[in-house]
Amino acid sequence: MKWKIKKCPKDGTYTLKDSCPICGTTTIIPHPARFSPIDKYVKYRIELKKGIKLNC
């Protein structure tokens, strides 16, 4: 499923476009990622979120 609504991280404006109509900043998808209890990539998301380098 592709999300259509997007949000500007600078001013919080919601839009359907790829860039904010007010400030021109690239918009982001405001929806959280889907949760699965059987998630084999959770350690990589934690690594990205916290900025930690895991040894694999």
Protein Blocks (a to p, Z undefined) as FASTA:
>chain_A
ZZfbdcdfklopacfbfbdfklopacddfbdcdddfbdcklmmmmmmmnopacdZZ
